């Protein structure tokens, strides 16, 4: 319950009933709650103020210039005030919180960090796109960065069960919408920045600035940060963080502090040589793919800056297990050709995925992929060109067409790979990809990864790439 004293200190509101909770969903309003009527890109919460009051809302948090029959808390940034309210309602947080941002690699990095922490004896959890993974078990989430209420409730629950170390994904949407502003971030990480979410961000500069908020506004100036300097945005971020006086650990192929010196691929692993603060170390990483090595190194660095010794962190690397839907080996044919399922859904993600598979593949690479509807249309032909360049055979299929015409999306992708085979039915496309495999070939099914549904219109049809691979192998007796 939010006390009168707290309301007075936050907003200067007096003579109001005790507040039992807060929500930004009018359908969830119960008597005694504050309703946050937030303007959104799809729905405008201000349209539901009367409905919320009818259900018992005792106050409204919204933009300036709004009047109602109950006290109104107005702000130029109501989402920020909403985050503060949520943090007041659910006030406990783990002592160590790492926030990881970037276009690709967030999910794997926070999961690898959780595993390294746990290997070092910490009570650790992580959450984001893949849900919440904690000592108490797994539970799902609906957004990469949950809304402020769900976020603070999650942190509160983790602290209650004794979690001391938590790693979370920080999406550009979550950062722009102030969802993380009341989180006590103790360290932050950055992976890369490539084209994505251009349905939300008008330019790359806008997209970068959203990500940079994590470092320039939400991470304390005396907190450590880990930055992959392989791209220009990472290098720019290093300069910005140094200007704040932050301790920066630079990582990656060009990392000044932790540098990948060499990767030697094996069948299902890779020997990785690192230069850590001038000293050479070689470990066997039980994961395939260059991008997984980059994610693992980010997790290594974040573990080290949050109190894990170098030797413990390196031992944790060698004990890592893969992440669902991230270059996940879903099966293999009777001749031993592997089938990987991956979440890669951007031009850069697809490029890294296919380049990572190549060193492990003696024969041809077959890829099945598509592009989502109601999302950045500019990347469709670009992803098609990447597939045509780096794979030997390409099958273009559907991937969450949402409210767009699926055939139009495929047509846009085919502009970049005109020689590809077009099969709209994703299950049929996967079966065809498997049928094309020879003994030394490899199939990559990209775009959906861990997802368990295909979004068509406003319906979510149950669908799992991993399950469809296994069905096709069983039906064709390939396994």
N, C-alpha and C positions, 0 to 999 in steps of 0.2 A: 504494500500500500504506500502511496506517495503522501507524505504528511503535509499539513498546512504550512509548516515552517519551510519545507523544501520548495513548495510552490511559491512562497513569498520570496525566497532567495533566488529562485530561477527566473520568475516572471513578475514579481511584485503583486501577486494576486492575493487578496484577503477575503475573508468571509465566504469561503467556498466549502462545499461538502468534501469530505475525504475522498481521495481518488483511488479507485480500486485497480485501475490499469490503464493502458493506452493502446490504441490500434490505429492503423491507417486503412483498415478494411471495414467499411460500414456494416458489412454482414456479420462481423465479429463483435460489434458493439454490445456491451452489457451494461446494466445500470451502474453508475459510478465511474464510468470510463471517460477519459479524454479522447476525442476523435480527432486524429490528424488528417485534415482535409487538404491533401497535397495535390497540386497540379502534376499531371503525368503526360507521357508521350502518347498514351492510348486512352486512358480515362482521366477525368478531372475530378478529384475527390471532393471539390467544393460543391459539386452537383448533388452530393449525398448528405449534406449537412442536416437538412430537415429530417431525413430518415434516421440519422444517427441520434438526433435529439429525441425523436419519438421512441427510440429503443432505450433511452436513459442516459445518453451522454451528458455529463455535467459541465463540460467545457469543450471548446473547439480550438485547435491549433491550426492556423492557416496563414495565408498571405495578408498583407495590409489591405484595408478597405473593405473587409467583410464584416457584416453584422449578423447577429443571431440572438435568439431568445435566452441563451445561456452565456456565461463569460467567454469572451473570445481572446485567445492569445495570438497576437499577430507578429509576423516577422518577415523581413525581406528574404530570409533563408529558413523557411519552416522545416525543411528536411534536417537541417542542422539542429534545430531545437528538438525535433522529434528524436534524433539520435541521443541527445542529452537526457531526455525524459526516459528513454528505454534503458540507458545506462544507470539511471537513478532507480528504476524499478527492479532491474536485475544487475546488482552492483558488483558481484564477485567476478574476478577474472584470474586465470592462471598467472603465476608470477612472471613467467617468460612467454611472450607472444611474438612470434615472427610472422610478418606479412610479406607475401611473395607476389610480385606483379610482373608484367610482361605479356607479350602476345601468346607465345607458346612455352610449354614446359612447366607451368605453375602447378598443375595437379601432381605430376610426377615428382617435382622437387619437394613439395610439402610432405608427400607420402614417404619419400626417401629420408627426409629429415626426421620424420616421426620414427622411422625404423632405426636410424642411427642413434637418436636419443634413447630409444628403448633398449638398444643393444648396450648402451653405456649406463643403463640402470635408471634412467629417468622415467617418471610417470608421464607419458607423452600421448598427444592426440593431434589430429589434423582434420581440416574440413575445407570443403570447396565443391567443385564440380562433381566429384565422385561421392559426395556425402560426408558423413562424420565417421572417422575411424578413431576409436578410443579404447582404453583398457576394458571398458564395460561392453564393448562390441561395436557393431556397425549400425548406423541408421542413416536414412536418406535425407538429402536437402533438395530444394527446388531451384536454387540459384547458385552460381559460382561464388558470389559474395551475397549472403542472405540479406533480407531487409533488416533494418536496424533492430527491430524487436526480436526477430528470430536469431540474429547474430548475438545480441547480448544475453538472450535466454540460453543459447548454446554455450557461451563462455561461462555463464553462471553455473550451468549444470556440470560442465567439465571441472570447474573449480570445486564444486560440491563433492564430486566423486574422487577428488584428490589429484587431479591432473595439474602438474606444475609447469609443463612445457607444451605449448600449443602452436601449431603452424597453420596459417590460413592463407587462402588465395585472396588477392585483392584485384578485382576486375576494374576496368576503366569506368563502367557504369556505376559500380559501388562507390568508387572514389569521387566521381562527379556528383553523385547524389548524397554525399555526406554520410553514408552508412557506417564508415569506419571512424568517424571523427571523435567518438568517445571511447575508442579502444586504446588501451595503454600499450602501444607498440614498443617493444624493447629492442628489436632489430628488424631490418627490412632487406629484401633481395629483389634484383631485377634480372630478367633473363634476356629479353630481346624486344624489338618493336618492328613488326611488319604489318602489311595492310590487313585490316580486319575491322569489323564493326563500322564500316563507312556509311551504314544506314543510320548511325547515331552520331558519329564524329565527322564533321564536314571536311577536315583536313588532317594530315599527319601531324601537324603542329598541335592541333587541338587534342588529338589522341595522345601525343607525347605529354602534353601539359597535364592531362588527366592522370596519367601514370605517375608523373613527377610529383603530384600532390602528396603521394605517400611519403616521399623523402623530404620535400621542402616544407610541409605543413604538419604532417601527422607523426613523423618519427622525430623524437627529441634530438636536439643538436649534438648531444653527447652520446647518442646511441650508435652502435656499429652498423654499417651497411655493406652488403655484398653485391657487386655489380659485374655482370658479364660485359666485357669491353670489346666483344667481337664486332659490334656494329657502331655506327656513328652516334646513335642515341645513348648507348651505354657510355661512350666516351664523354658525351655532353653532360650526362648525369653525374659522372665522376667530378667534373669541374664544379657543378652546382652544389654537390654535397661537400666538397672540400671548402667551398666558399662559406659554408655554414659552420665549418670546423668539425665535421663528422669524420670518424675513422672509417676509411674506405678500404675494403678488400677487393682488389681487382682480380677477376678470374677469366678463364677461357683459353682459347688457343693463343691469345695475345695477352693473357693476364699477367700483370706485373708481380702479383703476390702468389697466386696459385695458377700455374700454367700447364696445360696439357701438352706434353712434349711428343708423345707417340701413342698411337692406338694400333694394336695388332689383333685383327678379328679372328675368332675361333668359331666353331660351329654354333654354339649358343652362348658365348661369352666373349670377352676381349681383354687382352693384357693392356693395362693403361699405365703409362709412365708420366708422373707428375713432378713438376718442380715447385716445391712448397717453400716459400721464403728462402730460395736458393739451394735447398736440399732436394736430391732426387729420390723418389719413391716409386716402386712398381707394385701394382696390385692387380689381381684378377677380378674384374668386374663381371658378375654373373648375369649380365644383360647384353643384348645385341644392339648395335646402332650407335652412331656418333652422337645423335641428339640425346640419347640416354646417358652417355658419358658426360655431356655438358650439364644435364640435370643433376646427375650424381655429384659432380664437382661443386655445383651450387649448394647442394645439401651438405656436403662435406664442410664447405667454408662457413655456412650458417651454423652448423653444429659447433665448429671451433670458436666462433665469435660469441656463442652463447654458453661457453663453459666446458665443452667436451675437449679432452686432450687430443692432440694430433694423432697419437697412436691408437686411441680408442675410436676416433672418427674413421681412420683408415681401416681398422678391423671391421667397423660397421659397414663400410663400403663393400667389403668382400662377402658380407652376409645378406646383401639386399635381395629382395624378391621383386618381381615385376608388378606393374600397376595394371589393373583391369582396363582393357581397351587402349593401352599404350604399347604398341608393337607386341600385342598379346598373341602368343602362338596358339591358335584355335584348333589346330590339328595338322595332319599330314596325310598325303596319299599313301597307298600301299607301296609306292616306289620311293617314299621318303621325301617328297616335295612338300615343304612347309607352307602353311597358310597363316598369314599374320592379319590381325584386325587392329586398326589404329584410328584414333580420333582426328587425325590430321584433316583440317577443313579450311586451310588457308594456302595461298601460293607458297609461302615460305615453309609451312608445316609439311606440305606434300613434297617439296623439294628435299627437305632434310630426311623425311621418311624414306624416299626412294634411294637417295644417296647412301643412307645407312644400311639398307637391305643389300645393295649391290655387292659389297665385299664378302657377304656371306652366301652369294648365289653364283654357282658355276654356269648355269644355263640361262634361260630367259626369265624376265620379270613380267608377270601379268598383273594389271591393276584394275580393280572395280571401284568406281567412285562416282559421286555426283555433287551437286551444290544445293544448299538450302534455299527455300523460297522465302520471300519477305526479308531478305538479307542482302548485303552488299552485292549488287549485280556485276560490278566492275571486275570482281575477281574470277568470274566464271571462265572466260576465255583464257585468262592468265593461268588458271589451274589446269586447263586443258593443254596448254602449251608445255607446262612442266611435265605432265603425264606423257605427252607425246615424245618429249626429249629424253626422259630418263627411264621410261618403261619400254618393254619390247612389244607388248600388246595391251591395248586399252579398251575397256568396256565402260561406257558411260551409262549410268543408271539414275534412279531417283534417290534423293536424300532429303527427307522432310520438306516436301514442296509447299506445305502450309496452304496459303490461300492463292498462290500463283498456279498457273497452268504448268504442269510438270513437263510437258513436251517442249514448251517454250524455254524452260530452264535448260533442258538437255541440249536444245538447239544452240543456246548461247555458249555452253561448254564446248560443243563440237566445233565451234569457230576456231578454237585453239588446237583441236586434235581431229581434223576432218577425216582421218583414216580409221578412227575408232569405231568399234561396234556399239550400236545403241540398243539397249535392252531396258525398258522402263521398269519392269518388275524386278525389284532388287533381289528377291530370292532366286529368280531365274538367272539373273546376271551373275550371282555368286556361283550357282551350279555350273554355268557355262565357263566361268573362270577356272573352276576346279577341273572341268573336263579337258581343258587345254593344257594341263600341266604334264610335263615329262619328268623323268627321274631327277634331274638336277635343276628343275625350275622352281619358281616361288610365286605364290599369289599374295597380293596385298589388297585387302578390302579396307578402304579408307573413308573417313568422314563421320561415322557414327560412334565408333569405339565402344564405350561402355553402355551407350543408350539402349533402352529396352522398348522403344516405341518408334513408330514412323508417323510423323505428323502430317496428316492429309486434311486440308480444310481446317476445321476447328476440332477434329477428332484425333486422338492418339491411338493408333492401331498397334497392338503388341507386336514387337519385332526386335530381334537380337541378331546382329551379324554373327556372333560366335555360335549361337544356336543354329542359325541357318547353315553355317559352314559344316557343322557336325551332322545336321540332317542330310545335307547333300553328300557328304562323305559316306554316310551309312547307306543312303539310297543307291549311290553309285558303286558301293563296295570299294571305295578308294582307300579306306584307312586300314 
